[in-house]
Amino acid sequence: MIQQVKEQIRVAVVFGPGNTIRPVWFDWGARKYQVREVTYFWQERQGSVELLHFAISDGANLFELTYNGASRVWALAASDNN
């Protein structure tokens, strides 16, 4: 079951051509998670702030990462990792 988390995290990303961005790994708690697949990506605006959402999998768990373009902060929004 997916649960809301909303914690700031550290994320490594690869910037590609055409302003693309792809998360590679992230730290949560005392553990580092490798991103095996980005299953879905969407953008959202909250006023003047652009949020990028990444639904990802490490091969066993699902996560939602968000990037706030204004504050440049990454957060773990949700997880099914128990």
C-alpha positions in Angstrom: 0.0 0.0 0.0 1.3 3.4 -0.9 1.8 5.7 2.1 2.5 9.5 2.1 6.0 10.3 3.3 6.9 13.9 2.5 10.5 13.9 3.6 13.4 15.9 2.1 16.0 13.5 0.6 19.2 13.5 -1.3 18.9 12.5 -5.0 21.5 11.9 -7.7 20.3 12.8 -11.2 21.4 12.7 -14.8 20.6 15.7 -17.0 20.1 14.9 -20.6 19.4 16.7 -23.9 16.2 18.6 -24.2 16.0 19.6 -20.5 15.4 16.0 -19.4 16.2 14.9 -15.9 16.4 11.3 -14.6 16.9 10.2 -11.0 19.6 7.6 -10.6 19.6 6.9 -6.8 18.3 8.5 -3.6 19.0 8.2 0.1 16.2 7.7 2.5 16.9 7.0 6.2 20.1 5.0 6.4 19.6 3.4 3.0 20.6 4.2 -0.6 18.1 3.1 -3.3 19.0 2.6 -6.9 16.4 3.7 -9.4 15.8 0.8 -11.8 12.9 2.4 -13.7 11.0 5.6 -14.0 7.5 4.4 -14.5 5.7 7.7 -14.9 6.6 11.4 -15.0 4.4 14.5 -14.7 4.6 18.2 -14.0 2.5 20.3 -11.7 2.2 24.1 -11.0 1.4 25.4 -7.6 1.2 29.2 -8.3 4.6 30.1 -9.8 6.3 27.0 -8.5 6.9 24.1 -10.8 7.0 20.6 -9.3 8.4 17.6 -11.1 7.0 14.2 -10.1 8.7 10.9 -10.7 7.1 7.5 -10.1 10.0 5.2 -9.7 10.9 1.6 -8.8 14.0 0.1 -7.3 13.0 -3.3 -8.7 11.1 -4.3 -5.5 9.4 -1.1 -4.2 7.5 1.9 -5.7 8.3 5.5 -4.7 7.2 9.0 -5.7 9.9 11.6 -5.8 9.2 15.3 -6.3 11.5 18.1 -7.3 10.6 21.7 -6.4 12.1 23.9 -9.1 11.9 27.1 -6.9 13.6 25.8 -3.8 15.6 23.1 -5.6 14.6 20.6 -3.0 13.9 16.9 -3.6 11.4 15.1 -1.5 10.1 11.5 -1.1 6.4 12.1 -1.5 5.2 8.5 -1.1 6.4 4.9 -0.8 5.1 1.4 -0.7 8.3 0.3 1.1 7.4 -1.0 4.6 
